[in-house]
């Protein structure tokens, strides 16, 4: 890994941390000017007192956060390519859609 790749990796990790993303569940790689993010997208919950049945509202918040993070990373001048392969979210057109486990 070159110094420039390491610097870009730190910048991308900073974007994730500033958006309260659990970076332990993500693998971030930088190759040249390409950024690859894989894993589970989870944001730290700083309001655990809220009811757990607010899943739709929570998903909308996570969707906005994901789009915001993506825009921030793509907005970095050094980034020519961004690939995000998330276990619990998928890209459909211009939107991120939560992939919920189906039981049964």
C-alpha positions as CSV (number, residue, x, y, z in Angstrom):
1,X,0.0,0.0,0.0
2,X,1.4,3.4,-1.0
3,X,1.4,6.4,1.2
4,X,-1.3,8.0,-0.9
5,X,-3.5,4.9,-0.7
6,X,-3.0,4.9,3.1
7,X,-3.9,8.6,3.4
8,X,-7.1,8.0,1.3
9,X,-8.0,5.0,3.4
10,X,-7.8,7.2,6.5
11,X,-9.9,9.9,4.9
12,X,-12.6,7.3,4.0
13,X,-12.5,5.8,7.5
14,X,-12.9,9.3,8.9
15,X,-16.1,9.8,6.8
16,X,-17.5,6.5,8.2
17,X,-16.6,7.4,11.8
18,X,-18.1,10.9,11.6
19,X,-21.3,9.2,10.5
20,X,-21.3,6.8,13.5
21,X,-20.7,3.7,11.4
22,X,-19.5,0.6,13.2
23,X,-16.3,0.2,11.2
24,X,-15.5,-3.1,12.9
25,X,-18.1,-4.7,10.7
26,X,-16.8,-3.2,7.5
27,X,-13.7,-4.0,5.4
28,X,-12.4,-0.9,3.6
29,X,-9.7,-1.2,0.9
30,X,-8.1,1.3,-1.3
31,X,-6.3,0.3,-4.5
32,X,-4.9,3.2,-6.4
33,X,-7.8,5.7,-6.5
34,X,-10.5,3.0,-6.1
35,X,-12.3,2.5,-2.8
36,X,-14.0,-0.9,-1.9
37,X,-16.3,-1.1,1.1
38,X,-17.7,-4.6,2.1
39,X,-19.5,-6.0,5.1
40,X,-22.4,-5.2,7.4
41,X,-23.5,-1.6,7.4
42,X,-24.5,-0.7,11.0
43,X,-24.7,2.6,12.8
44,X,-24.2,3.0,16.5
45,X,-27.6,3.5,18.2
46,X,-27.3,6.4,20.6
47,X,-31.0,6.3,21.5
48,X,-31.5,2.7,22.9
49,X,-34.6,3.9,24.9
50,X,-36.6,4.2,21.7
51,X,-39.0,1.4,20.8
52,X,-37.6,-1.3,18.6
53,X,-40.7,-1.4,16.4
54,X,-39.7,1.8,14.6
55,X,-37.9,-0.2,11.9
56,X,-39.3,1.8,9.0
57,X,-38.2,5.1,10.5
58,X,-34.8,3.5,11.4
59,X,-34.4,2.1,7.8
60,X,-35.1,5.6,6.4
61,X,-32.5,7.1,8.6
62,X,-29.9,4.5,7.7
63,X,-30.8,4.9,4.0
64,X,-30.2,8.7,4.3
65,X,-26.9,8.1,6.1
66,X,-25.8,5.5,3.5
67,X,-26.5,7.9,0.6
68,X,-24.8,10.8,2.5
69,X,-21.6,8.6,3.1
70,X,-21.6,7.5,-0.5
71,X,-21.8,11.1,-1.7
72,X,-19.0,12.2,0.7
73,X,-16.7,9.4,-0.5
74,X,-17.5,10.0,-4.2
75,X,-17.0,13.7,-3.6
76,X,-13.4,13.2,-2.6
77,X,-11.2,14.4,-5.5
78,X,-8.9,11.4,-5.4
79,X,-11.6,8.8,-5.6
80,X,-12.2,7.6,-9.2
81,X,-14.2,4.5,-8.3
82,X,-16.4,3.4,-5.3
83,X,-17.8,-0.1,-4.8
84,X,-20.0,-0.8,-1.8
85,X,-20.9,-4.5,-1.3
86,X,-23.0,-4.6,1.8
87,X,-24.5,-7.7,3.4
88,X,-27.6,-6.0,4.7
89,X,-28.2,-3.3,2.1
90,X,-28.4,-3.4,-1.7
91,X,-28.3,-0.8,-4.4
92,X,-31.5,-0.6,-6.5
93,X,-31.2,2.2,-9.1
94,X,-30.5,5.5,-7.2
95,X,-31.6,4.1,-3.8
96,X,-30.3,1.8,-1.1
97,X,-32.8,-0.8,0.1
98,X,-32.5,-2.8,3.3
99,X,-32.2,-6.5,2.9
100,X,-34.1,-8.0,5.9
101,X,-33.7,-11.5,7.0
102,X,-36.8,-13.6,6.1
103,X,-37.8,-16.1,8.7
104,X,-39.7,-19.2,7.8
